[in-house]
Amino acid sequence: MRLFPDTTAQGFLDDGWWSGLTWSDLLERNRADKPDVLALVDAPNRSALTFGTPRRLTWSEVDDEVTALAATLLAHGVRRDDVVGVQLPNIAELPLVFLALTRIGAIVSPFPVQYGRHEIVGMGKAAGLTAFITVERAVGRDLGTDALELPAHLETLRTVFLLGADLDGTVRLDGTAGSTTADVDRVGAHRATWTPHANDCATLVWTSGTEGVPKGVPRAFGDWEVLATAVSEVPGVDGDDVFLSPFPMTNGGGISGMYIPWLLHAARLVLHHPFDLAVFLGQIEAERITYTCAPPAILDALVADDSAFEQHDLSSLRAVSTGSAPLSGWMIARWERDHGVEVLNFFGSNEGTALFGDPDSMPDPELRGRYFPRYGLPDFPYRASIHRVTRTRLVDLVDGTEVTEPGRTGELQLTGPSIFAGYWGRDPREGFADDGWFRTGDVFEIPEDQPHCYVLVDRAKDLIIRGGYNISAVEIEGLLIGDPEVAEVAAVAMPDERLGEKVCLFVVPRDLDTPPDLDTLVARLRDQGVARFKWPERLEILAELPRNPIGKILKRELRTRFEPVGS
């Protein structure tokens, strides 16, 4: 299935944004260049999470196992353009299955292991899943048993494949013995029936659904490569790097952030999930990790004192990516000044949004925690080449005019080689402006003191509107995250009969026994000169914030706690 018009795809190839290589091409190249080099490493606690013992595979072993898996999939009817659901934890078999499916031309639709029947059936119907691949158990869930219920709800689903176990009603999928001559012949004969292309659909990933029904985001090998190249250029990774991937490979963060750079550079990929700080630190030390990613709260905690650095040798680490929430300037400064580790602030989406704050474009840690470069400006120190040709603009949400002056909010819109072709099964114009620019739904503004930057104001649907005044939840969160008593914070609209909405804070304190009170947090905002109408009027203390499987805060779940509140 080709995603972009032929002329558009050819333009990407001619301009050098697409190399023309598929994932199979990259794997075969890596095997030829580095056959006996270690490529893929499991977490040491694998057996506690799912089946099997931790695995360490060379590029030759990866390629052999991919061929064996592909042959089994073919033998049981999986074909080109079939959409196949994949629900696996971060174990070696996950990237192997990705490679096996795309080697035979099938489309990978990955799901977090936390998803249940409700989520998978909804997305599975939209995708037209023909097969499903999972494990018997993972992180305390009986995924194999759950998967057996899916065919009764998905009429297109023909086969359930199971890794690591035999279960009636499923087909065992196992490539650990490597490929046979018959496997090679079967896969080779199938691949001879069509010519793979960089414009072929490789994956169908899903929007997070934090504000509604998830939408399918199809991506081709070529436009994944554009994103992965940008993610590689910002930390400057190459074939000598060792990546530690703690986020599930179910969306842009895990796929373009770790999986595809691993293939592009023939680096080493070390897997980790669910997040366990002790295991994470042990892997950095034992595997000599050079690049990883982690949530802001984890990075804050690690430099709140130096105990982690005293107990573990973390000296191999040179860069870490983070995002999804405002970053503390003191945290960035401590990582870079005291430990020599670059902190890269990332804001992105499955559709192709990819904004980076790095030490070249944002040298000041305080600014990098909140600001992102305005792509397309000339003579700006972008690390990623794609950012020089990506064009951005802000558009007023009310009158549709372009915002060019500081201090006025607008929806971020983009155009460039990283943007996807359109949502799966929907009007191809959905999500795009009339002139073809992608509408992100994210509200930014140009700051007065840094007109070459954008500052995130909020998701369009997350603005809190109090008496006709717009309040940025992200702004309030960014101002309060530096409070020494606050570990995490979410600002949410609370219904009010007179004003429409007021601000409620949900706070995870650093010490549950001594949480901050509302007066203290309001005083912090007042002392920073924040307008009175933005001050929160209710505080809820939580042990943790609700999140979806990829770590985004579920504000809609927080909103359900409210009944209409009078003034």
N, C-alpha and C positions, 0 to 999 in steps of 0.2 A: 504494500500500500504506500503510494507516494503521497507526501503531505503538501509540499509547496508546488505551485505551477512550475513547469519545466524551465521557463525562462528565468524565474526567480532563483531556482536551485542552480542553474548554470551560472548565473551572476555571482552567487556565493562562491562557486568553484573558481570562476575566472578571477575574482578579486582575492582569492587566497584564504577566505574565511573558513571554507571547508577543504580539507585535504583530499576528500573522496574516499577515505578509508572507513570501513565498517569495523565493529568490535572484533569480528573474526579476523579481519586483516591485521589489526593491531596485535591480537594474541599470536597469530602465526609469525608475525615479525619478531615479537619478543621471544618466542620459542627459538627461532633461528639464531637470534643474537645472544641470548642468555639461557641456554637450555638447562643448565645445572645450577642456576642462581635462584636462591630462595625468593619466592614471589608472594606467598599467601600464608598467613599465620593466624591460628585461632587464639581466642582468649584462654588463659590457663584454667578458668573455671567453667569451661564448656560443659563438662559432664554433669555439673550441678544444675545446669539450665535446660539441657536437652540431651538427645542421644549422642553417644560416641565420645571418644577422648579427643583432646586437642590435636589438631593436625598442622603440619608444616609442609607446604608443597612448593616444588620448583616450577619454573615455567613449563618444562616438559611434562611434568605430572599434571599441571593445570590443563594443558592442551589435551592430553590423553583422556583425562576424566571428562572433559567437556564433550569430546567425541563420543565417548561411551554413553553419556547421558542423552546426547542428541539422538543416537541410534535407538535407544529405548523409547524416547518420545515419538520418533517416527514410526516405530513398530506398533505403537498403540494409537496411531491415527492423528497425531498432531502435525499440522501442515502450515505452509506459508500463510501469513495474515490471520491465523487463528489468534484470538486474544486469550492468553493463559494467565489466570490468577496465581500469584506466588505469595504465600504467607510463611515466611521463614525468619527466624532470628538471625542476628549477625554472626553466622558461622560460615566456614569455608564454602559450604555448598551453595550459599546465596549468590555470590558472584559467578560460581560455576554454572548454576541454573540459568542466570541471566545470559551467559555466553552460549550455553547449549541451545536455548530457545531462539536467540537471534541468529545463531549459525544456521538454523533450518528455516529462517524467515518468519518465525512466529513473533507475536507482540507480547512483551512482558507487562503485566499489570500488577505491581507489587502492593501488598497490604501490610500494615503493622500487625505484629502478633497480638496486640491488644484488641483488635477488631473482632467482633462477634458476628453471629449470623445476620443480625439486622443490618449492620453496615455493609457486609460483603454482598448480601443479596441485593441491596439497593444499587450499589455500584456495579455488581455483576450483571444485573439486568440491563443497565445502561451500556455496559461494555459488550454484552453478548458473549460472556465467557464460555469457552468450549472445553476447557480443562482447568484443573486446579492442583497446585503443588504445595504440600505442607509437610509437617513432621508430626509424629504421634503425640509428642508433648513439647512444650516450651514454656519457660518461666511460670510453671505451675498450672498450665492450662492443657486440657486434652484436645489439642487442635485436630488430631486425626478423627476422633469421634465426631467433633463438631462439623468437620468437612463432609462427613458421610450424609449429613442432613441437607447439604446444599442442592444436590440434584432434584430433590422434591420441590424446590423453590425456584430453580433456574432451569428452564426447559432446554436451553442451549447447551448446558453442561453435560458432557459425555463421559469424562474420565476424571477420577481423583487419583493423583499420584502421591505416594507416601515415601518419604526418605527415612531410612533407619529402622523400619519395622514392617512386619506383615500384618495386615488388617483386612478382614473380609470386606469386599466391596471396593478395595483400592488396588492400585498397581504399584508394586514396589519399584522405586527409582534408586538405583545404586550404581555409581561409576567408580567406586574405589578400587576395583581390580584393574582399571585402565581399559583402554580400547583394544579390541581385537581387529584382525584383518576384515572380518565381516562387518564390524561397526564402521570402519573406515570406508569400506565399499558402499555401504548403505547410505551414509551421510554424503559421500562424494556423488553418488548417483542422483540423490535428491537435489543437491546444490547445482548440478548440471542442468536442471530444468528451468532455471531463471538466472538473471544477472543481478546480483546484489548491488544496491546503489546507496550513496550517502543520504539520499532523500527518502529512503524507506523508513516507515514508522518502526522505531525500536521499542518504545515504551508507551504505556498509557498510565500516567500518574494522575493523582487526584488532588484538587484543592482541599484545604484543611477542613472546610465545612464549619468553621468557627462561627459563621454568621448565616448559614443556610445549607442547602443541599450541596454536597460536593459535586464539582464539575470535572469531567475528564479532560486532561491536558495531554494530547498526543505529541510526541517529540521524535524527530528523526535523528539518525546518527550524526548528521551534519550540524544541526543546531545544538545538540548536546555538546558536540566538540567545541563550538564557539564558547559556550558557558564554561566548560571545563578548562579551556585554554586561559580564559580570564582568571579563573580561580587559581590556576597554576602560576600565572605571571605575577600575581600580587604577592604571594609569599616567596616567589622565585624558586619553586621546586624543580628537581630534575631526577634523573635515574638513580642518583646516589641517596635519595631521601627515603625515609621510612615513615609511612603515614600510620597514625592511630585513629581509627574511625569509631567513635562512640555513639554516633547517631544512626538510627535505622536507615537502611538504603531503600527508602520508600518514596522519596521526593527529591527535589533539586539539591537540597543540602547534602544528602548522603551520596547521591548519584553523580552530580557534577562536581561536588566538593571533594570526594575521595575516590570513588570507584573509577570514573573515567580518567582522572589524572594518573591513577595507578597504571592503567592500560597505556595511556599516551606516552608516559615516560619510562615504562618498564621499571617502576619503583617497587617497593615492598609495601604490602597492605597488611596491617595488623588490625584485627577485628575486636570489638568490645561492645557489649550491650546485654542487658540493661546496665545503666551507669552505676558503677561501684567504685567509689573514690580510692579505696585501698588497692583494688585490682588495677585501676587506671594508672595510679602512680607506680605500681610495681611493673606494669608493662612499659612505661616510659623508660624506667631504669634498665630493665632486662633486655628490651629489644632495641635500645638506643634510638628512641623515637626522635625525629627531627621536626615533625609538623603534626599538629592535631587541632581539634576544635572542642569547645566546652561551653556550657551556659555561663552567662555573666556571674550568677551567684556562686558557681564553683570557683571561677577565677578570683572573685572577691575573697572567698574563704581561704584560698591557698596562699594569698599574700597578706592576709590579716595578721599573720605572724609567719615566722620562717620555719615552723616545725616540719612541714613537708619537705623542705629543701635540706633540712638537717638529717632527716631520717632516710631520704632517698637521694640517689645521684641523678639529678634531672638536667645535668649539664649538656646533654645532647640536644635538648629542645631549643629551637631557635625561633619558632613562630607558632602562634595559636590564633585561630579564627573564632569569633564569637558574634553574638547579635541577638535579635528578637526582643531586646529591651535596652533602654538607655544604659550606657556604661559609665562607671565612676572614673573620673579623671585620675584620682589617686591610685586606683587599681592599675590602670594602664601604665602610669608612671613607675609604680613599684615593679611591675613585671619587666619593664624595659630598662630602668635605671639600675635596679638592684640585681636583676637576674639575667639581663641580656636577651630577653625573649620579646620579639615584636608581637603586639596585639593588633589584630586586624578586625575592624568593625564591619560587619556584613549585613546588608539588608537586601533580601531577594524574594523571588516567588518562582513557582514552577513554570509560569508563563514566560519567564525570561528577564524579569527585572533583576539587576545585579549591581548594587551600589556598594562601593568599598571605601572605607576610610583607612588609610595606611600612613606610616610615618613620613612618606614623601609628600602626599597630598594634604595631610593633616598632622603636622609635626607636634602641635600643642595637644597633649593628652586630654585636656578639658574639652577642647573643641571636637576631638575625634570621638569622644563618647556620645556626641549628639548630632554632629554635622556630617554631611556627605558631599562629595564634589558634584558640581553641575557639569555633567558630561557634555562634551561638544565644544567647550570653551577652548580657544587656541592657547598654545604656550603654557599649558598647565601640566604639572608633573604626574600624569597618570602612569601607573605601572603597567596596566593592561592595555594592549593595543586596541581592543574593541571599544574602549571608552573614548577614544579619539574620534570615532565615527558614529557612536551612539548619540542621537539627538534627544534632548529632554525639554519639556516645557511644563509649566503650571497653567491650569485652566480653571477659571472661577466656576464653582459648583452651581451658582445661581444663574449668571448671565452668559456663561460660556466664553467670556473674553479671556485672552491670554494674560497671565499675571507676570509682569516684568519688574515691578517695584518691590522693595523689601517690605516686610511686615504684613503682607496680604496673603491669605491662604488660597491654595488651589490644588486641584487633583493633579498628581504627577502622571504625565503621559510620555511615552517613549516610542522611538522607532529605530531600528537597526538590526543587524544580523542575529542578535540573540533572541529576538521575540518569536514566539511560537506561531504556528500557522492558523490556529483557531480551535475552539472547544469541540470535543468529540460529540458528534451527532447533533450539533446545534447550528443555528444560523451562523454562517461564517463571519457575519459582521458583529456578532455579540462580543462585547468587551472591547470593541474598536471604535474610534471616532470616525466620522464620515470620510476623513482624508487618510484613514489607515493607521493612525497612531494608536498604540495600545493604551487603554485606559486602566491604570493600575488599581483605582479605587482608594489609593493612599493619598492623604492630604499633607502637603509640605508647604513651607514658605521660604522665602529668601531672607536670611537674617541681615539685620542692619549692619552689623560689624563685619560680616563675611559675605559680601554679595556674590562671590564666586562659588557659594555653597548652597545646599538645601538643608533645612532642618525638618525632621519628621514632626508633623503635628498630630496626625492620627489616621486610622482607618476612617474612611468617609462615614461608615455606619457606627463608629465608636465615638463620634463627637458628642459631648454632653451639652445640651442646649438649655441653659438656665435663664428663664425670663427673656428669651430672644437673643441671649449672648452665647456664642460658641465657646466651649471650654475644651481644651485639648487634654484628654486623659494622659497621653504620653508626656506632655509638658509637666503635669503635676507629678507623675511618677518619676520623671527625671530629676525634678527638684528635691524629691524626698528620698531617693535611693541613697543619697550620701549621708543620711542621718545615721549616726552610729548605732542606734537601736533598731534600725530597719534592715532586714535581710532581703525581703522582696515586697513589692507593693503593686497593687492594681487599683486604678481609679475607675469607677463604674457609675453610670447614670442611675440615680434613685428616683422613682416617680414622685412627683409633688403636684398636688391639686391646683395650687396657685401659680407656681412658676414653671410647671411642666416637668422639670428635672432638677435635681440637686446632685452634688458630688458625694459619693460614699467611697471610703478607702477600705480596701481589704489588705491587711498587713500581716506578713510573716515576720515576727520579731527575731532578732538574733538570739534572744534569751526569752523563752516562753514564760518564764517565771517573773520577768520584769519587762513586760511589753510597754511601748510608748502609749501615752494617752492622746486624745484628740487635741486638747489644748496645746500640747507640746508641738505637735506636727503643724497645727495652724500657725503657731508662733514662728516656726521655721519659715513658712511661706511668707508670713508678714514681714519678717526680718529681711527677706530677699526682695521685698517690694512687689510681691505678687498682688494683683488686683483682688479686692475683697470678694467679688462675685465668684472667683475661682476657688475660694477656700472650701475645703470639705466640711460637711455638716453631720457626718456619721462615720464611725470607725468600727470595723469588725476585725478581730484578731483571729487568725487561722494558723494551724500548724503547718499547712501547705496550701498552695494555690492549685485549683483543678486545672489539669492540662490534658490536651489530646495526646495521642501516641507519639507525635513528633515534637512535643514539648511546648506548643503554643498554649498560652493561658486561655481557658474557656470562659470568656467574659459573659457569654450568654448563660452559662451555668450559675455564675455569680448573680446575674440579674434576676434569676428565678427565685432568689431568696426574698425578694421584696413584694410586699403588698403595697397598693397605693398609699402614700404617706401625705398627710396634710401638713400645712405650714404651722 
